[in-house]
Amino acid sequence: MQEQQSDIKSADSGPAESGLGKATMEKITSLAKRRGFVFQSSEIYGGQSGAWDYGPLGIELKNRIAAAWWKEMTQLHDEIVGLDAAILMHPRVWEASGHVENFTDPLVDCKKCKNRFRADMIPEENLTSKKCPDCGGELTDTRKFNLMFKTNIGAAEDSASLIYLRPETAQGIYVNYKNIIQSNRMKIPFGIAQIGKAFRNEIVTKNFIFRTCEFEQLEMQYFVKPGTDEEWFNEWRKRRWAYYEKLGVKMDHLRWHQHGPDELAHYAKDAYDIQYLFPMGWRELEGVHNRTDYDLSRHTQYSGKDLQYIDQDNNDRYIPYIIETSAGLTRNVLMILCDAYDEEQIAEKGDADDWRTVLRFHPNLAPITVAVLPLMKKDGLAELAQDIRRELMEDFATDYDQGGAIGRRYRRQDEAGTPFCVTIDYESKDSGSVTLRFRDSMEQVRVNRAELIGRLRKEIKEYKRI
Ligand code: ATP
């Protein structure tokens, strides 16, 4: 699949990598299309840059990543609750948040080749010499470009009907903070978690689903007493790191990056990004930010509503500080795809079958948990396999495949990241046992049908990546 080409370029794509056994963005993009993880938006019309569609396997993977995050951030904490705020918000929200004024990227155009660049992503010498990094032509002056998508609500298209597509989910949380305290009797410290779409008119939409105009975020805002913010900031850094460890991500592919003075948002006291080593290099995956009392103070000022927290136990009132953990869901999908991607040599016959492509997803994230495969279609094996599949369906995401040689079918499941295959053969008819095949080791064991569900549950719980 062709990577989406924006008419706007930058150095964001990094060096191309290739070679057997290595994950490259090209291979991942092509596997994603071939197997129905991600398709280019509006492909039959030539594609829409900055937007992607999640196919049957992709939506399952995305949903499982979202569910893992939701469990981690809500179910495992008494003091964190969920929210699903609207995408369309009162335009004053974005004035209060500072987005109308400051949510901009610096933009330069080449007068000759007409390519467009993010000024902070091209070499400094090109900016000072005003030379296009692509063709050497003259660059325009740098100008500010606001990333918010604007539209109109109602029939009139005037400034009174102006409305924005939210560029982040966080503001929906801040404007509901009082509602949630009142309806759920929350006491500080407490958090509000939200998963939802966000939209940014990104100048650069390269690298597949890494940076897109429409994407999804996983955000949790934690409200704390001023003075305890540094402690909570460190605590959330620890917790977010441990979360990726639990997901089974290659930990040597993750690192912290602290925002320097030139990167730190003016309202932030401290900020760290968790970066992942994508095929194009280290890139941000998630941010952990100490946002101080900036957001709630600004909303107090702009809405005229008192957003102080009243601590009845200590007869105290204050504007809470906010510790934010903000990750991209769609960027996490890309990270998990890159992290899981493996090419393994399994034979030395000198043909294409020597290698297998395998997605080593954690079983909790795999789109299909178990595939049921009859060795043959005939002699009642297909019917028996269908019967076993129906039994497994209630507990697991299953697939059924009866077409082609069994080795080929295993490869297809490896490529989809299915951690377990159950094969039904003649012995299954006689003894009631089935073959359980493991994706990672390719080992096979015989299991009694009656014990299959329990065994699969145990394997999922105790899964360790090899
Ligand atoms: P970047 O520097 O990559 O543009 P950011 O610092 O602007 O990101 P935040 O505003 O902190 O990002 O957003 C939080 C998270 O949302 C990011 O860590 C990233 O995972 C995700 N994200 C932000 N912008 C995009 C985008 N255009 N496409 C996909 N995911 C995004």
Boltz pocket constraint, residues with backbone or C-beta under 6 A from the ligand:
constraints:
  - pocket:
      binder: B
      contacts: [[A, 167], [A, 168], [A, 200], [A, 202], [A, 209], [A, 210], [A, 211], [A, 212], [A, 213], [A, 214], [A, 215], [A, 216], [A, 217], [A, 284], [A, 285], [A, 286], [A, 287], [A, 326], [A, 327], [A, 328], [A, 329], [A, 330], [A, 331]]
      max_distance: 6.0
